Amino acid sequence: MNLHIDTPLLASTAIGARAGQAIWLKMDALQPSGSFKLRGIGHACVTYARRGARRFISSSGGNAGIAAAYCGRRLGVPVLVVVPETASSRARELIAREGAEIRVHGASFQEANAHALSLLGEHDAFIHPFDDPLLWEGHASMIDETVRAGVRPDAVILSVGGGGLLCGAVAGLRRNGLAEVPVFAVETEGADSYAQSVAAGARIELPAITSVASSLGARRVSEAALALRATHPVHPVVLPDTDAVQAALRFMDDHRIVVEPACGVSLALAYRAGELLAGFSNVLVIVCGGVTATVPQLQAWGAATAQR
Ligand SMILES: *Cc1c(COP(=O)(O)O)cnc(C)c1O
């Protein structure tokens, strides 16, 4: 059983600038929960429910919590989402709209997360936002769909928060005979825990997240995401918030879809069509989506960053 949907695969003439190069957009912004997270979290929730879970617990006040709430409603399983006081009213509203119970605890994600873990009972399943092999298995379906639609990418662009999307996409490439295909793993400055870990050769922990791309705000990436580089070509890319926000705004005009800066940063790399992408003929951009930013908020960020 799948809780996610097959999303459209579009060839973007608005973005595709280089001669002989196609830019393919995997439109996961169109998932019912508004982000790709539904693929992995859907697979995890279905699996945990089958194993007897009677409640799902999440500590994400973002797209992961929203996806978990969506899955619980679809499966008829109660969901508890523990969020910190900093969670936006919009995120709380979106979680509540899916019928999940919200508990506000602590000043930071760390405190909310610790509280969520302390509540875990025998029949509860904890839904991690990025570090769970079941999530990666579910995320991999985006590559299966792409290949089934007749496109074999020779490069992939995706965003990295904690690295769940990265692990899933690489798993999908491998199981479709695309193990050699390079992945550009994009983050914003101030949320670049993956790029800094790669540079250091070990997992580092950012002291704080200073980017507006809150969905990329894992202070530490998963061990699995960092280890991938030993067996797969993964190239970290870091771009400023300005680029992420401007790309999200431009994407609204070009493709009439609203995405968060967390997704905009991947689009920014595609819009640049720089040297990095030279020589690739089928570039797949994972349009990971995200519903926590509104259009006025994107515009305000755009105006603020343009003034700097
Ligand atoms: C979660 C999320 C990401 C990052 O995914 P990870 O699996 O944590 O690397 C990127 N974009 C959006 C919109 C997200 O919700």
The ligand as a Tripos MOL2 file, in Angstrom:
@<TRIPOS>MOLECULE
LIG
   15    15     1     0     0
SMALL
NO_CHARGES

@<TRIPOS>ATOM
      1 C1         12.9460   17.4560    4.9030 C.3       1 LIG1
      2 C2         13.1110   18.3310    3.7460 C.ar      1 LIG1
      3 C3         14.3340   18.4320    3.0690 C.ar      1 LIG1
      4 C4         15.5790   17.7240    3.5250 C.3       1 LIG1
      5 O1         15.4300   16.3350    3.5420 O.3       1 LIG1
      6 P1         16.3900   15.4060    4.4110 P.3       1 LIG1
      7 O2         15.8830   14.0430    4.1890 O.co2     1 LIG1
      8 O3         16.2810   15.8500    5.8470 O.co2     1 LIG1
      9 O4         17.7770   15.6240    3.8980 O.co2     1 LIG1
     10 C5         14.3850   19.2470    1.9540 C.ar      1 LIG1
     11 N1         13.3160   19.9360    1.5300 N.ar      1 LIG1
     12 C6         12.1290   19.8600    2.1530 C.ar      1 LIG1
     13 C7         10.9980   20.6470    1.6220 C.3       1 LIG1
     14 C8         11.9790   19.0550    3.2760 C.ar      1 LIG1
     15 O5         10.7920   18.9770    3.8890 O.3       1 LIG1
@<TRIPOS>BOND
     1     1     2 1
     2     2     3 ar
     3     2    14 ar
     4     3     4 1
     5     3    10 ar
     6     4     5 1
     7     5     6 1
     8     6     7 2
     9     6     8 1
    10     6     9 1
    11    10    11 ar
    12    11    12 ar
    13    12    13 1
    14    12    14 ar
    15    14    15 1
@<TRIPOS>SUBSTRUCTURE
     1 LIG1         1 GROUP 0 **** ****
